[in-house]
Amino acid sequence: TNATVPSLFKKDRLPLQCVLLVALALSYSGNVDIFEYLGTLTTKSSIPSALPTGEDLAMYLGTLTSTSSIPSALPTGHSLALIIGCALPAWVDVLMIVTLLIAACWEATRFPRHTEQATPWQMCRTLLLMLGDVVLAPVRVFLPAETPSLRYQPTTVNQNILDQCPSLRRFKQTPWLHNPLLSFIVLLWGDFIGPESVRKRVRRELVSAADGGIIALDWWDEERQPAPSKILFVGSTLCGDALVTATREVCMHFAAAGWQCVVMVKRGCGLSMPNEQPVVNAVGDAPVTPWCFSGLDDLELAIDHVANLYPGRSKLSA
């Protein structure tokens, strides 16, 4: 009477948990009702009061499968019918779904948010977090914006920047892109699918460096404004060009406001429009030096080139 009831949710029973999850997925697929088959199997088979352990358990399972009549194809079903010979009511399915949604919403509202994927349990939490963010997306549409914590030196210039940029005092994330994995998927979709519609608006200029390397300048040309009065110099992403989502959205916004946008593409970089480099340097005795974080020579060359093309005009780097 004092024996401890074994728990299925202990960490050392992870393989058994995975087996049950797979069996549940097969049952719900509609093609294989594994629980109904197991219920039929166990009712037709002789099951001892205490199952053997270790190697005896493997021998028992072999005897069980050999003495039972196993059909060539497992029976199919449309509901979770029998588990070890006992029928489950229909409300259990609804209860399981509601429990899953509650767990997902609870995970999505926890702080700090879950970020680890090292173990199967952490992967399950990641999937729960994604599901919860999707379920809560309509709710987050009506939530008020957050007030970020701004830290700056109380100078006249900084205060003027805050007065001119009231958006710095509030933050509201896109409700349906609250999940980082979903945001990354949408970002990749924009990087690989979106550029085709605006590629014709980008004109590439190649600038040669002293060592033979090539820096690419992607100019956003607007037909309606041939001579803009303001220049926006944009440094591309780590290995991107003017057509990746992050850079493209910035250039489209400022180009519509009357700015002439130009994007610097580093040596050998570019996703949709690669900036290919020559095989050897200008002397012809060594490969061209690739770009690096520590060198600013290419950046200075590109800025000076743009400044010489548009002398006397307002310029801004981003």
Residue pairs with C-beta under 8 A, 6 or more apart in sequence:
7 13
8 16
8 17
8 20
9 17
14 120
14 121
18 120
23 34
23 35
23 38
24 35
24 80
26 32
26 34
27 33
27 34
27 35
27 36
27 77
27 80
28 80
30 76
30 77
30 78
31 76
32 74
32 76
33 74
33 75
33 76
33 77
33 81
34 74
35 80
35 81
35 82
35 83
36 75
36 77
36 81
36 82
37 74
37 75
38 82
38 83
38 84
39 81
39 82
39 83
39 84
39 85
39 86
40 75
40 82
40 85
41 64
41 68
41 70
42 84
42 85
43 85
44 68
44 69
45 64
45 67
45 68
48 60
51 57
51 60
52 59
52 60
79 90
79 93
80 88
80 92
80 93
81 87
81 88
82 88
100 131
101 131
101 135
103 128
104 128
104 129
104 131
104 132
104 135
105 132
105 135
105 136
106 132
107 114
107 125
107 128
107 129
107 132
108 128
108 129
108 131
108 132
108 133
108 135
108 136
108 178
109 132
109 136
113 129
114 122
114 125
114 126
114 129
116 122
117 123
117 126
126 181
129 179
130 179
130 181
130 182
133 178
133 179
133 182
134 176
134 179
134 182
136 178
137 175
137 176
137 178
138 175
140 173
140 175
140 178
141 175
143 175
144 172
145 170
145 171
145 172
146 170
146 171
146 172
147 169
147 170
147 171
148 168
148 169
148 170
148 171
150 162
150 168
150 169
152 158
152 162
161 168
162 168
162 169
176 182
177 183
177 186
187 245
187 246
190 244
190 245
190 248
191 240
191 243
191 244
191 245
191 271
191 272
192 272
194 243
194 245
194 248
195 243
195 244
195 248
195 272
198 243
198 248
198 252
199 243
199 272
199 273
201 220
201 221
201 222
202 218
202 219
202 220
202 221
202 242
202 243
202 273
203 218
203 219
203 221
204 216
204 217
204 218
204 219
204 273
205 216
205 217
205 218
205 219
206 214
206 215
206 216
206 217
207 214
207 215
207 216
207 217
207 301
207 302
207 305
208 214
208 215
209 215
209 297
209 298
209 301
210 282
211 281
211 282
211 288
211 289
212 278
212 280
212 281
212 282
212 283
212 288
213 267
213 277
213 278
213 281
213 288
213 289
213 291
213 298
214 267
214 275
214 276
214 277
214 278
215 264
215 265
215 266
215 267
215 275
215 298
215 301
215 302
216 241
216 264
216 265
216 270
216 273
216 275
217 262
217 263
217 264
217 265
217 302
217 305
217 306
218 241
218 242
218 243
218 262
218 263
218 265
218 273
219 260
219 261
219 262
220 242
220 251
220 252
220 255
220 260
220 261
220 262
220 263
222 228
222 255
222 260
225 258
225 260
228 258
228 259
228 260
229 258
229 313
229 314
230 258
230 259
230 260
230 313
230 314
230 315
230 316
231 259
231 260
231 262
231 306
231 310
231 313
231 314
231 315
231 316
232 251
232 254
232 259
232 260
232 261
232 262
232 315
232 316
232 317
232 318
233 262
233 264
233 302
233 303
233 306
233 315
233 316
233 317
233 318
234 242
234 247
234 250
234 251
234 261
234 262
234 263
234 264
234 317
234 318
235 263
235 264
235 299
235 317
235 318
236 242
236 244
236 247
236 263
236 264
236 265
236 266
236 269
236 270
237 244
237 246
237 247
238 269
239 266
239 269
239 270
239 271
240 246
240 247
240 265
240 269
240 270
240 271
241 247
241 263
241 265
241 269
241 270
241 271
241 272
241 273
241 274
241 275
242 248
242 251
242 263
242 265
242 273
243 271
243 272
243 273
244 271
244 272
247 263
250 261
250 318
251 261
251 263
254 261
255 261
260 310
262 306
264 298
264 299
264 302
265 273
265 275
266 275
266 291
266 298
267 275
267 277
267 288
267 289
267 290
267 291
267 298
268 274
268 275
268 276
268 277
268 290
268 291
269 275
269 291
277 288
277 290
278 288
279 287
279 288
280 286
280 287
280 288
281 287
281 288
281 289
291 298
303 317
306 315
307 315
